[in-house]
Amino acid sequence: MTISSDEGTKPLHALQPAQLLATEPDNSVWLSASAGSGKTQVLTARVIRLLLAGARPDEILCLTFTKAAAAEMEERINRILAGWVQLPNDLLFNDLEALGAPSGPEGRNSARELFAQVLDAPGGGLQIMTIHSFCQSL
């Protein structure tokens, strides 16, 4: 699930049925899998689906084991949301479909607004951190 840093974008990869289930905002999820299995892709999609469903960025807490995973997830989410701001309707439709998210005109409008919502959120936006740093913050 990547978007290139240049003006063009790469489409999001469609998720597998079990992965889509894990991104469903109404489901409770604990994701455990081996390295290289797509955990970051699924968790990134889940956060985006939560945002599209109306969750405020400052209400989302993502905990990972490593700083590298937290940084990668935050970078992916920001890159995807920033790319959606000006992505042509047909490509944004395809990305939302790949995530299993609403892809109609309202869904596309909501998707285009997410990047600003994350940037403007109180407390610096999304909280993506390691379990250790979360415990220290308490």
N, C-alpha and C positions, 0 to 999 in steps of 0.2 A: 504494500500500500504506500506508494511513493508519488510525489509530485516533484518534478524537476525544478531547479532553482532559476532556470531561465524563464523567458516570457511564455514559452509553451508549457503544457502540462502533460503528464503521463496519466492515463486513466487508472483508477483504483482497481485492484484485482478483486474479482467477485469472491466472497467468502463461501466456505463450505457450509452445508446445512447446520452442523453442530456449532460452527463458529458463529453463524448468524444467530443461533439460539442464545449464545453467550453475550451477544451485543444487544439483545432485546432489553429496553429500559425497564420493563416491568419485572424482569427476572433478577434474582439474587445470584451473584456469581463469585466463585472462588476458582481461579484459574491456576492450574499446576500442570506443567508439561516440560519435557526435556528441551535443552538448548537447540535453537534453530527450528523449532516446530511452529513458529508463528504467534507466540504469545503477545509480543509487542503489537503486531498487526491487529489482533483481536481486541486487545485492551484499548488501543487507539480508536478503533471503530466503536467500541462501547462508549468511550467518553464522548465521541462526536454524536452518537445516537442519543445519549443522555442530554446533551446540549440541544439537539434538534427537538427533543421531546419537551423542552422548556426548563430543564434544570439550570439554575444559575451557576456560572463558573466558580464562584466562591463557595458553593455548596458541595463541590466535588472534591474528594480526597482520593488520590491514587497512591498506593504504597507498593514499593518494589524492594527487591533485595539489594540491588546495586545502584550506585550513582550513575553508572553508564546507562542502565536501563531507564532510569528516571529521565535523564537528559535526552535520550533517544526518543522516548515517548513524547516528551514536551516539544521537541523539535519537529517531530512528524505532525503532531496536531496543529501546531502553529503554521507549518508549511502548507498543509492541506487547507486549513481555513483561510489563510492569506490568498492562496491560489483560487479559491472559490469566489472571491470578491468580484473578479472580472472574467471568470470562466464563461465561455459561451453556453447558452441554455442547454443545447443538446449534450455537451460534455458534462455539465453539472448534473443533468438528468441521469446520465450513465453512471456517474460516481455515486449518486444517491441510491440508485437501483442496486449497485454493487454492495452497498452497505445494508440494504434492506430497509432503507429509510423512505419516508414519503418524498416522491420526486415530482409532484405536480407543481403548478405555479407557486402556491403558498409555501411548499417545502423548499423550493429553490430560493424564494425570497428570504425565508428564515435562514437557510444555509449561508447566503451572502452576508447576513448580518452578524454571524457568529464571531468572526474575527474581532470586530469592534467590541462586541460584548465581553470577550475574553480580555482584551487589552484594557477596557474600562472597569473591569470588575474590582471591587474592594479587596484589599489584601494582596494585590498583585496577580489576580486571576486564578487560574487552576493551581491546585496544590498537588504537585507530583513530586514525591520524595521517597527516600528509603525509610524502611521501618525504624532504623536506628535514629535518623534525623527527626522523624515524627515523635519518637519517644523523648528525645532531647528537648523538643519544643514544648512538651507538656511540663 
